[in-house]
Amino acid sequence: MQQTRRHILDILKEHGQATVDDIVAELRKRRGDITAVTVRHHLTRLQEDDLITAPALRHRETPGRPQHVYALTQKGKEAFPNNYQELATELLRQIRTQFPPEGVNVILQGVADRMASEAQIPDVPLPQRLDMAVHYLNQRGYEAHWETQTEGFVLHTSNCPYPHISEIDESCCNMDMRLIASLLGVVPRLLTRISAGEATCAYIIPTA
């Protein structure tokens, strides 16, 4: 990422929200002279990448025109290092030490069923359910799409939301199978898997 934009994200993470004037002042401490015009250009690029929010009006406590403030979006917050993958991996390890394999499966199936219930996909024709399932999965980072083939439909997910876990444990991959079955009301058949070196996780969705 361009260095100035990285600095702007750092400033917003540190302060929660900031105006153009705030950002200019902070950047001048870090890298010398910079103009408000340049900052606005970088803010526009960051908005286009969905890393910061659209400007919101903040009224001054003292007389003067309201100012626009910016903040990080969820995607912007996730651009910073976090420990989610390591935590989830360790939680799964601990669950495995406390429960038998069938107990672990029941827990993960419950997670998949809760997620599918959250999606609230109605009983409509399968192509419409696929559209809704893809929308739901994409909101959660799967980068999904579907296509028609001779055996029925094929659902692809090109991003694994938990790559560190799936490399050492198939439980989350099995959870995804359950999730897709619950979203669509059809039991899928696994074709390819990212953790096995394939480009996507692909699932046959039979029509009969």
N, C-alpha and C positions, 0 to 999 in steps of 0.2 A: 504494500500500500504506500502511496505517496506520503512522504514524511510529515508534511504539514497537516494532512488529514489525520494521520495517526496521533499527532499532538492534540488536535481538536477533540478527538475521541477521548484521549487521556484527560483533558480538561473537563469534559462533560461528565466523565466517570467520577472524577474527584469532587466536582461541585454539585452534581445532580442536574443542574440546568445552568445556562449562561446565555447572556446576550452577545451580540456581535462585539460590542465595546468590551465586555468582559473577556471574550476570547482574544481580541486584539491585544489587550493589556497583558494577558498571560503569555501569549506567543512572543511578545516583545521581550519578556524576561528570558525566554528560552532560546530565541534565535535572532534577536535584533529587530530591525524595522520591518513592519508589515502593515499593509493598509486594510481598511474595512472592506474595500472592493474585492481584494484578493480573498479575504476570509469568506465573504458572501459566495464567491465562486466555489470555494471548497465545500461550503455548507450545501450548496445546490447539488454538487456531485455526491455528497454523503447521503442526502435525501433520496437521490435517484437510486442509490444502492440500498435503501431502506435501513440505513445504520443510525440515522437520527430522525427525530420527529419533525413534522411540519411546524413552522414557527407559531407559537401561541402568544397572545398579548399578555403582558404583565404591566399592571398599573403602578406607577411610581408612588412612593410614600410622600415624596415632596413634589411641588409643582413641576410640570413638564409633560411632554408627550409620553404615552405608553410605549414600552419597548417590547420587541419580540424576543422570546426566549426559546432556546433549543434544548433538547434532552436526547438521551440515547433511546432507541427502540429496543425491543427484546433482542432482535438480531444484533444490534450494536453491542448490547451487554454481553452477548454470547461470543463476540469477537475477542474477548479477553480470556486469558487462560483460566481454566477451572478444573476442579477435581471430580467432576461428575462421573466420568468413566471409571476411574479408580475406585470411587466410593461404591458405585453400582456393582462392580466386579467383586469387591470384598463382601458386600451384603449378600450376593448370591452364594459366595463361598460359605459364609456363615450359615445361611439357610440350609445349605446342603449338609453341613455338619450336625444340624439340629433336627432335620426331617429325613425320612426315607425318600427314595426317588419319586414314589407316587405322590407323596405329600408336597414335594417341590412342584410337581406337575400341576397339582390342584391349585396351588398358589398362583402360578403363572397363567393358568387357564382362567382363573378369576380375574387377573389383571386384564387379559385380552377381552373377556366378556364385558368387563366394566367399560373399557375403551369403546367397544362396539356399541354398547348401549348409549354412550355419550354421543355417538355419531347420529343416532336417530334416523337411520335409513329406512324408509317405508317399503312396503311390499309392492314394488313397481317392476316393470320389465327389467331383465338383467342388464341390458346396456345402460339404463338409467342408474341402476344400483352401482354399476362400475364407475360411472361418472362421479357419483356421490362419494364412493369409497376412495377414489383417486383424490378428490378434493380434500377429504378428511386426512388421508395419509400425507399429502403434500403439506398440510398445515403442521404436521409433526415431523417434517424433515426427510420423508422417504423418497421424494422426487419420483413419484409414480406416474405411469401411463399405461394404457391398455390398447390392444390391437386384436383384430379378428384373424383367426386361423382356421384350418379345416376341422380341427378337433373341437373348436369352440372359440373361446376368447383366451388371450394370454395377458396376464397382468404382470407388469415389470415394476420393480423398485430399484432405482440405480444408486441410491445412497443408503447405507446402513447407519441408523441413528446410534448404534452401540457397537462399533467395530472391534473395540478391545475385548468386549465380552464374547462376541460371536467367534473370535479367533480361538478361544480356549474352551468354550462351552456352547453346545447347540441349543440350550434351553430357550434362549430368546428367539432363535430361529423357529423353534417349534411353537413358541408363543405367537409369532407372526402368522404362522399357518392357521392357528386357532382364530386369530384376529380377523384374517381375511375371510375365513369360513363364516364367522359370525357377522361380519359386515355384509356379506353377499347372500348368506343363506344357502351356500353351495360349498361342498368340500373340495378344495383345490388339490392339484397334484404338483409337487415341486419339480421344476425342470432344471434350473441352475441356481447357484448360490454364490454370492459375492465372497463369502469367507473361503470358498473353494477356488478362488481365483477367477471367477466368471465376471463379466461386465455388469450383470444385474442379477438380482434374485427374480426368477421368473416362475410364474405359476399358471398351469393350465386351469381354466375355469370351464368345466364341461357345461354344455347346454341341455344335456339330458342324462 
